[in-house]
């Protein structure tokens, strides 16, 4: 199959499921700084903490380091990320796609908490989607398929008609396990790390791939 054909969506794809961090907004600096401060405050090795945070819910990170009140720790980290993210910028080709889609034809499924997700959308000046699935809405976060299964179910669309836009291996695994087509963006990981996705591309290539959904 040629690269040109690989960069086209199958005809049965009707719906887009967006991740948030690293897809709609580049929060990599905010996440790095917030978790580093949290690690230092709790006598943890920042490098060890940072190695396991991308795509995971904050409550899962807190639990992995033995905290009993994971909700309180998650609140601290999420607030720090949200405060820092106010100065972050959107990934414009993805935000442009988001704005161009009809309501009910897309959702956001993020590991972040609802307050953080809504703050990010306000920073980006994006209207909240009809369906917003956060880390608080599912029992199991990514790489389990729960977030994308729930998003598709709330939209009333079979997962086989959905394309997931992700940037991290855990999210790719979640989307594939849910039965979705998965497109990975080259924002925070190398191409080799995203090889499990159905398509891997730079954000600037999105418009051509999604032309059939936006025309």
N, C-alpha and C positions, 0 to 999 in steps of 0.2 A: 504494500500500500504506500502511495506517495505521501510525502509530508503534507502536501496541499489537501489531500483527502482526509488525512488524520486530523486536520485543523477545522473540520466541519462537524457541526452537531448532527447526530442522527435525526431523521425526520419525526420520530415519536417524542422527542424532548420538547416539553411545553413549559416547564417550570424551573426556576433557579432558586437554589438554597445557598445563601451566602454564609460563610463564616464571617467573623468580624475582625479580630486582631490579626494583622498581617494581610488582610484581604481588603476590607473597607478603610481601615485606618492603620497606620504604622505606629503601634504602641511599643515597639521593641525597646526603645530607650526608657520609656516610662516603666515597663515591666522589669527591665534589668535593674533600674535604680531602686524601685520600690522593694523588690525581693532582696536586693543587696542590703538595704537598710534594715529590713526585717530580719535577715539572717544574722547580721552583726549584733542587733539588739538582743537576739536570742542565743548568742554564742554558737552559731552554726557557721559552717564553711560556705561562704557565698557561692563558690564554684560548684559545690555539690548540690546546693539548692537550685541554682540556675539550670543545671543540667537536666532537671526533671520537671520544669514548670510549663514548657510550651505546649499549649493545647489541653492542659489539665485544669480541672476546677481547683480553685484555691483551697477548698475544704479538703480535697484529696492530698494536696501538697502538705497542708498542716497535719493531716492524719499520718502521712508517711514519716513525719519527723516526731511523732509521738505526742502531739498536743491533745489534751483531753477536750478542751473547749474549742473545737475546730471552727465553729461558727464565729466566735469572737476574733480568732486569728484571721479568718477569711475577711471579716469586716475591715480589719486594720489594713490588710494588704490591698484589698479592692479600693478602699478610700484613697490610699496613697497612689495607686495607679490612676484612678479617676482624676485626682488633683493634678497629676503630672500630664495626663493626656489632654488637658484643656489647651495645651500649647502645641499639640501634635497636629499633623496635617493628614488629610485623607489621601488615599491612593486614587487619584482622579479618574483614571480610566474605569475603575470598578465603580466608583461613585456615579459616574456618568451612565453606566449600564443600569445601576440601581434606579436612577431617576427616570430612565427611559422605559422601564417595564410597567405594564399595567398592574394595578393593585390586585391582589389575589393570585398573581402569577409568580410571586416570589415570597421568600421568608428569610429570616436570619436565625441561625442556630449557633449560639456562642457558648463557650465555657464560662464566660463572665457572669456575674450576677446582674439582675435586671436593672438596678440603679446605675451600675457602671455602663451597661449596654445603652441605656437611654441617654446617659451623659455623653457618650461617644457620638450617638446620632445627633444630638444637639450641637456638639462641636462641629460636626460635618455638615450641619444644616440639612439633614435628611429627615424626611417625615418617617416616623416609626412604621414598620410594616404591619399588615393585618395580622401576621403571625410572627411572634418573636419568642423563640425558645431559648431559655437561659439555663445556666448550670443549676438553678434552683428548681427547674421544672422536671428534671429527670432524676431517676434513682442512680443511673450509671452514666457518667460522662464519657466523652471521647477517650480512648479509641472504640468504646462500645457504640453500637449504632443508634442507641436510644434518642439522641437529639434530632437526628435526621428522620428517623421513623416518626417521631412525634410531629415534626414540622410538616411532613408530607400528609400525615393523617389529619392534622388541623386544617390544611388546605384542601383536603378531599381529593388528593391526587396520588395515584400509584407511584411508588418510588422509582419504578422503571421509566417514568416520564420526567424524572427530575435530574438535573445536573447540579452537582455540588461544586462550589468554588472554595478551595482550601489552600493553605500554604504550609501545612505541617504534616509529617508522617502520621501522627495520631488521628488527625482529622481525615486524612485520606483513607485510613483503615476504617474509620467510622462510616464514611460515605459508601465505601465499597461493601461493607457488611450490611448496610441498609438496602443494598440493591440499586444504588444510584450510579449514574455516570459521574466520574470525578475528574475535575479539571484542577490542576495545581499551578499556583502562581509562583514565579521566581522572585520572591520578596525577601524571605528570611532563611531559605535553605537552598543548597545546591541542587542541580538537576538530578544527580545520582541519588540524593536522599528522597526525592519525590518520584522515583521510578515506578512506584506501584500505582500511580494515577493513570487514568486513561489518556489524558493529555497534559503536557507540561509546557507552559508558555509564559512570556513576559506580559505584564499588565497592558502594555501598549498594543498587544495583538488581540485583545478581547473583542473590540468592536467588530472585526471581520468574522470572528467565530460566532458571535451572537446576532448577526445581522438578520437572520430569519425570525428571531423573536422580537426584534425591535422595529422592523419595517412596517 
